[in-house]
Amino acid sequence: MYLPFLVLLPFHWTGLLSGTALMTAGHVLMVPAMIAAMLRRRHEYGC
């Protein structure tokens, strides 16, 4: 769940993203990251 923030941090450090935009985009991108992790381990999450 850290990956979206690691991708966005350089943009924040250079001033292209504000702190609010960083938090918003990071949390929005966290959902697809969680889905990708669940699809990768489908046998653990499937019933």
C-alpha angles and dihedrals in degrees: 000000000000095000097085090052093047089053093048100042096082089056090052093047092052092049097249092117127043120222091257092050090048092054093044096047092042093054093043091051091046091073095061089043090055092047090050091051091049093048090049090055096036093148091060096049100037122094 
